[in-house]
Each structure stands twice: as C-alpha cells, then as structure tokens.
C-alpha cells in the first residue's frame, strides 16, 4: 500500500469500545446502531477527475472564445475600442485562473493513493472510516467490533489511523437505491 500523499494527512486516533459505545477519536456510535463493519480498499476517482477536467476545459475554452469575440465585435461591452484590450486581458486572466484551479483539482485526485480502510456504517447515514498500514489489523478489528456487538461486556482500545479524504475524490463502492419490488434487473453503471 502506498503511503498517503501530503494532501491527505494521516492522523492517529483511538478506536475503543466501552459501555456499548464505539468511539472513533471524539466521535461515538452506539453499538446497537452499527449496521455493518467491513474492510475495503478505496480508490481515487481518477477517471471521473480527468473527465471533469476535460469538460471544464471545453466549457472554459468555449466561454473564453465567445467573450473575446463579443468584446472584439462590440468594442468592449459598450465601451470604446480602446477598452476592449483591457476587457480581453481580464477575460484571459480569469480563464487562466479557472484553468489552473481545474488542473490543481485534477492533480489532487490523480496523485491520491488508494487506502485500505475499515468502515463502520450505522443504521443512519453516518459512516466512520479508519485506516492502518496493517490490513490484518483492520480485519481483526472488524471481528472485535462484531464480537462487541454480540457481547455487551466486551471492551477494548486500539490505536488506528484516520485519513482526511474528500468523498467526492474516492470511489467507495456501488450505491444502490431500490424502490419497489418488481422489474428489478440489477444495477446500472
């Protein structure tokens, strides 16, 4: 597993079970609300980042060309023709800034490392994600949490890592929402 990049700092936290609560750092989850505990590797959404960059590049190019043509033909949005050079420069600078922003956003995702994580989902919308350089430690930890759910007297403390990631930059697996019970044929990609 590759080490995380500087854009994704790894922070050590205590994961502990005590008195029917699962603590991940300062956040706690009642064990009776834990719906699923599992390990997985989360991968950056590299393809999505490149596609988004290309879309932004095309839209930015089109908008820049239209604004420059509009400025050149209308004399600077109603001003004199001497003002059109300033407006054109402003449009090009704004387009350049937007291009740099889009490029940096794409490079953040392209440079991000995959992470092997332990995810704890609750019956609500909350999910806790921790990581460790030792994949076996996370698998054992998943079993310890499952044991603690079944055994109210179980208590333990383990030091793990948590990584600051943006969910929009990582693929966490398929998200399936199914309503009704007829005509379901699978999952659309």
C-alpha positions in Angstrom: 0.0 0.0 0.0 1.4 3.4 -1.0 1.8 6.0 1.7 -0.7 8.8 1.7 0.2 12.0 0.0 0.8 15.3 1.8 -2.7 16.4 0.7 -4.2 13.6 2.8 -2.7 13.7 6.3 -2.9 10.5 8.3 -3.9 11.2 11.9 -3.7 8.6 14.7 -6.8 8.1 16.8 -8.0 5.7 19.4 -10.8 3.3 18.4 -12.3 1.9 21.5 -15.4 0.0 22.7 -16.6 0.7 26.2 -20.1 0.6 27.8 -21.8 -0.3 24.5 -20.3 2.7 22.6 -17.8 2.6 19.7 -15.5 5.6 19.9 -13.5 6.7 16.9 -11.5 9.6 18.2 -14.0 12.0 19.7 -17.0 10.6 17.7 -19.1 7.9 19.3 -21.6 5.4 17.8 -23.9 3.3 19.9 -23.1 -0.4 19.2 -26.8 -1.2 18.7 -26.9 1.3 15.8 -24.0 -0.3 14.0 -25.4 -1.9 10.8 -22.2 -3.1 9.1 -18.5 -3.3 9.7 -16.2 -4.2 6.8 -12.8 -3.7 5.2 -12.2 -2.4 1.7 -9.8 -0.6 -0.5 -11.0 2.9 -1.5 -9.6 4.1 -4.8 -9.4 7.7 -6.1 -11.9 8.6 -8.8 -9.2 9.2 -11.4 -11.3 8.6 -14.5 -14.0 11.0 -13.1 -11.4 13.6 -12.3 -10.0 13.5 -15.9 -13.5 13.6 -17.4 -14.4 16.6 -15.2 -11.2 18.4 -16.2 -11.9 17.8 -19.9 -15.5 19.1 -19.5 -14.2 22.2 -17.7 -11.5 22.7 -20.3 -14.0 22.6 -23.1 -16.5 24.9 -21.4 -13.8 27.3 -20.3 -12.4 27.4 -23.9 -15.8 28.0 -25.4 -16.7 30.7 -22.9 -13.3 32.4 -23.4 -13.6 32.4 -27.2 -17.2 33.7 -27.0 -16.3 36.5 -24.6 -13.2 37.5 -26.6 -15.2 37.6 -29.8 -18.0 39.5 -28.2 -15.5 42.0 -26.8 -13.8 42.4 -30.1 -17.0 42.9 -32.1 -18.9 45.2 -29.6 -16.0 47.4 -28.7 -15.6 46.2 -25.1 -19.2 45.6 -24.0 -20.5 49.0 -25.0 -17.3 51.0 -24.3 -14.7 52.3 -26.7 -12.5 50.1 -28.8 -9.5 51.1 -26.6 -11.2 49.5 -23.6 -11.6 46.2 -25.5 -8.0 45.3 -24.9 -8.4 45.6 -21.1 -11.6 43.5 -21.1 -9.9 40.9 -23.3 -7.0 40.7 -20.9 -9.4 40.4 -18.0 -11.2 37.5 -19.7 -7.9 35.7 -20.5 -6.7 36.2 -16.9 -9.9 34.8 -15.5 -9.8 31.9 -17.9 -6.2 31.2 -16.9 -7.1 31.2 -13.2 -10.0 28.8 -13.8 -7.8 26.6 -15.8 -5.1 26.5 -13.0 -7.8 25.7 -10.4 -9.2 22.9 -12.6 -5.8 21.5 -13.2 -4.9 21.5 -9.5 -8.2 19.8 -8.6 -7.5 17.0 -11.1 -3.9 16.6 -10.0 -5.1 16.2 -6.4 -7.2 13.2 -7.4 -4.6 11.7 -9.8 -1.9 11.9 -7.1 -4.1 10.4 -4.3 -3.2 7.0 -3.0 -5.7 4.1 -2.6 -6.3 3.3 1.1 -7.2 0.0 2.8 -9.8 1.0 5.3 -12.2 -0.3 7.9 -15.7 1.2 7.5 -18.3 1.2 10.2 -21.8 2.1 8.9 -24.7 2.9 11.2 -28.4 2.5 10.7 -28.5 6.2 9.9 -26.4 7.9 7.4 -23.1 8.0 9.4 -20.0 6.1 8.4 -16.7 6.0 10.3 -13.6 5.2 8.2 -10.2 4.3 9.7 -7.0 3.0 8.1 -3.9 1.2 9.1 -0.7 0.2 7.3 -1.5 -3.4 8.5 -4.5 -4.8 6.7 -4.7 -7.8 9.0 -5.1 -5.4 12.0 -8.2 -3.9 10.3 -9.7 -7.3 9.6 -9.1 -8.4 13.3 -10.6 -5.1 14.4 -13.7 -5.8 12.3 -14.1 -9.1 14.1 -13.6 -7.4 17.5 -16.3 -4.9 16.8 -18.7 -7.7 15.7 -17.8 -9.5 18.9 -18.5 -6.4 20.9 -21.9 -6.0 19.3 -22.9 -9.6 20.3 -21.3 -9.3 23.8 -22.2 -6.2 25.8 -19.4 -6.7 28.3 -16.6 -6.5 25.6 -14.3 -3.6 25.9 -11.0 -2.7 24.0 -8.8 0.1 22.8 -6.8 0.1 19.6 -4.7 2.9 18.1 -5.5 3.3 14.4 -5.2 6.0 11.7 -7.8 8.1 10.2 -7.2 9.8 6.9 -8.7 13.1 5.8 -10.2 12.4 2.4 -12.9 14.0 0.3 -15.7 11.6 -0.6 -16.0 13.2 -4.0 -12.5 12.2 -4.8 -12.8 8.5 -3.8 -14.9 5.6 -5.0 -16.4 3.8 -2.0 -18.2 1.1 -3.9 -21.6 0.8 -5.5 -24.5 2.8 -4.1 -27.8 1.0 -4.9 -31.2 2.5 -4.1 -34.1 0.3 -5.0 -37.7 1.2 -4.6 -40.5 -1.3 -5.2 -40.2 -4.9 -5.9 -41.0 -5.6 -9.5 -38.9 -5.4 -12.6 -35.5 -5.0 -10.8 -32.9 -6.4 -13.2 -29.6 -5.3 -11.5 -27.5 -2.2 -11.2 -26.9 0.4 -13.8 -23.3 1.7 -14.1 
